[in-house]
């Protein structure tokens, strides 16, 4: 099973849409390590997952 998710950063007014098989692990990596583009932003908020 795969999840589609949308996260949002208010500080840069940007949405990110992704998909993953392990949503909890993916969000953990986004909030704690993430990619270079998402790492510098600390206020990502999960808006949607299905």
Secondary structure, DSSP 8 states (H G I E B T S, - for coil): --EEEEEEETTTTEEEEEEES-HHHHHHHHHHT--HHHHT---EEEEEE-
